């Protein structure tokens, strides 16, 4: 595509997104009857996608604690203790509508449904388990510094879900791609996510992939809210570095998900993962309501 054509194409993308988010904002204002909800939606969708995650503007630049996260968009965390991983798996199975003797049985029973991703299970409903996770990861100083917010201004969610190696033709729920195409998150004005594998993940087991550093230098043509293909990212990102993340059960990392990232469709085995999201209280609660809880609800943490 010629430079002039690319510029016109980009302008059309931006205009389309602004119009679409304006309509969504008006609809939200009418539904909730509160103007600030509409303002936050419009601001978050466009500000974060076009200008990048505001969390990256932390003024604690002299600290090395979050340097890899700020520079690469990825940083390893403490491995979650084996006992906490076991409790999360048990909690996930116990939260299902049917009884399962093991995780293997759960995977096998759902394989023929041909949906790649399961419905998520909310871990925040178990206060003690949530505290064990936060303690085991040692994540709170990292989150607070990266978001440049005190814990009292942070809300969180924590969900466990599965990816299945299906036997037949893949089905989609309501056309949703299960976040298995490259994308950037636009969840609130400041946010960051952490992930924990709850089973061993090798190549072909639905491994997570991230384009390292892609949050720092994004071409204007890739900034709007759209799914992207591997080939398009490789052709348009100046320093395309794809990292596939593998690890044993308990392997954990924190990620600035304004990087391009995706899960992958399992071809050899199944995945179970814990996803934690940490967001600024004001803009996130306006958009997501009660699906997130104040971080301070889970204090004090358990003793190590």
N, C-alpha and C positions, 0 to 999 in steps of 0.2 A: 504494500500500500504506500502510495506517495505521501510525502510530508503534508501537503495541502489537504489531501483526502483524509489522512489520519486526524488532522486538526478538526475538520468538519465533523468527522465521525465522533470524536471526543466531545465536541460541543453538544452534539445531539444526545449522547449518553448522559451528560451532566444535566441538560435541560429535562430529559425524560425522568431522571431520578428526582430532581427538585419538584417537578409537577406531581409525580407519584407520591412522594413523601408529604407534600402539602395536602393532597387529598386524604391521605391516611391520617394526618394530623387533624383535619377538620372533622373527619369521622369520629376520631377518638374524643375530640372536644365535645361533640354532640352526645356521644355515648356516656361519658363520665361527667359531663357538665362541669368540667374544670379546665380552664384555659392553659394552666401550667403543664398539664399532661401533654397537650398538643404541642406546646413549645419545646418540651424536652424531646419528644419523638422526632420532630423536625430537626432540632439541633444535633441530637446524637447521630441520627442516620447520615446526615450530610457532613457534619464537622469531623466525626471520627473516620468516615470512609475517605473523605477528600484530603484531610490534613494529617491523618494518622492518630494513633492512640495518645490522648493527652497524658496518660500515665507515664509516657516516655519523657515528659518534661520535668521529672523529679529534680528538685534543686540540690539533692544530696550527691552531687557529681564526684565528690572526693572519696566517697566510700567504695571499697572494692566488693562489698557484700552482694550487690546486684549488677556488677559490671558485665558479666557474661549475658545476663538477661537483657540488659539495655542494648548491648552491642549486637548480639546474635539472635535475640528473641527466644533463647532456650538456655536452661540451666538445670543441671541435675540437682535433685534433693536427696536427703537421707533415704535409704531404703526403708520402706515401711516394715516394721517387725512382723515376723511370720505369724504370730498369734493374732495380730490385728487384721492381717490379710485373711486368715481363716475365719475370723468373726464376720468380716464383710461378706465373704462368700456365703456363710451360713445365713446371715441376715437377708441377703438377696434371695436365696432359695426359700426361706420361710415367708417372704413377702409375696410369693407367687400365689395365684388362685388355686393351683393344684400342688400336691405334695410330690417332692422329688427326693430320692434317697441320696443322690449325689449330683454334682455339677455335670458330670458326663451324661447322666440320664436326662437332665434338663436340656442339654444341647441336642441329644438324639431325638427327644420328643418334639422339638421345635424345628428340626432340620427340614422336614417335609412341608412346612408352612410356606417356605420360599420367601419369607421376609428376612432380609439380611440383618436388620437391627431390631433388638427387642425394645419394649417400652421401659423407660427408666424407673428405678426404685429410689425413693428419697431417703437418704441416710440421715438427714437432719431430724427425722422423727425419733431417732435414738440418740439422746443427748450424750450418754456415756461413750458410745461408739464414736460419735463425732469428735469428742474431746480426745479420745485415744488416737484418732487419725491426725489431728492437729499437733498433738504432742509428738507422735512418732516421726512426722515429717519435719518438725522444727521450722515451720514455714512462716510463722507470724512476723518475725523481724524483717524477713525478705518482702513479704506482702506490704507491710507498713511503709518500708523505705521506698519500694518501687512505686506505689501509688501516691506516696508523699501525703499520707493521711493517717490520723490516729485510728486505733482500732474501733473507737466509738463511732467513726464515720464510715465504717466498712460493713457491707452486708455480704452474705455468702449463700451459695447453694452447694449441694453435694449429692451426686446421683451415680448409681451403678447401672450399667447396661451392658448388653452382650452384642457381639457380631457373630453371625452363624455362617458356617460353610454350608451353603444350601445344596440340595440335590437336583433341583429343577430350575425352571425359568424364574428369574427374580421378579418379585412383586414390589410395588411401591405403595406406601400409605399416603393417600391424598396427593400423589405426585411428588412427595418429598424424596430427595436423593440420599437421605440418611447421613448428610454431611460427608459423603464419600467422593466429592469432587473438590478441587482446590477452591478455597474461599478465604475471606478475612472476616473476623467477627466484628460486630458493631453493637455491643451489648449495652453500653452506658458510656458516660464521658471518661471514666477511669475504670479500668478493669484488667485483670490478669487471671490466668487459669493454671491449675495444677492437675496432673494426671498420674494415676497409679495403675500399673498392670496388676491384675489379680490372678492371672495365670501366666505361665511362661509363653513369651511371644517370640517366635522366629519368623523368618520370611514366609509369607503366605498365610499368616495367622491374623490378618487384619491389622498389621502394624500401622502406627501413626507415622505420617510424613510431614516434614516442615521445610520450607524454603528458608534456609538460614539467612538472617539479616535482611529479609525482603521487606521488613517494616520501615527500613531507614531510607530507601531510595526507590520509590515506586513511580513508574511512568504515569503521566496523567491519564493515559488511555486505559490503565488497569485499576484506577482508584474508585470507580463506581461499584455499587453493590451487585456483583455478578459472579457466577461460577466461572472458573477458568480451567482450561485444559493444560496438560503437561507441556504440549508443544508450544502453546501460546506463551506460557511463562518462560520457557527456555529461550524462545526467540526474542522476548521483550525485556526480560530482566537482565541488567548489565552484568551482574555477578550471580548467575543462577547456581546455587549450591543446595542440592536436595539431600536432606538427611532422613533416612529411614530409622525409626527408633525400635530397637529390640531390647529384650531384657527378661530376666526371671521374674516370677511373681514377687511383687513388692517394689519393683523398679519404679522410681518416681522422678518426675521433673516438673518444673514450672515454665510456663510459656506465655509470651506476649502474642496473643492470637490475632493481632493485627498483621502478623506475618501471614503469608499464604501457607495453608496447611490443609490436611485432609486425613480421614481414616481411609483404609483400603479394603476392598472386598476380599474376604477370606477365600483362599483357594485350597489350602492344605489343612487348616485347623480353625478353631474357634477362639474368640477373644472375650474376656471380661475385663472391664476397666472402670475405675472410679474417676469421675471428673468433678473437680471443685472449682467454683468460680467465685472470685472476690471482686466486688464492685463498689463504687462510691454510692453512698446511701441515698443522696438526693435524687440524682437522675435515674438510678436503677429502680428504686421503689415506685417512682412515677410511671415507669414503663412496665414493670413486671409484678407489681403488687405483692401478694403474699407468697410467691414462689421462692423468695429469698428471705433469709432471717438475719437479724443483726449479729455480727460476729461476737459481740460482747455477751450474748446469751450463753455462750459455751465456756465462759470463765467461771471458776478457775479451771485450768487444764488439769489433767490427771498427773500424779507424780510419776516420774520416770523410774 
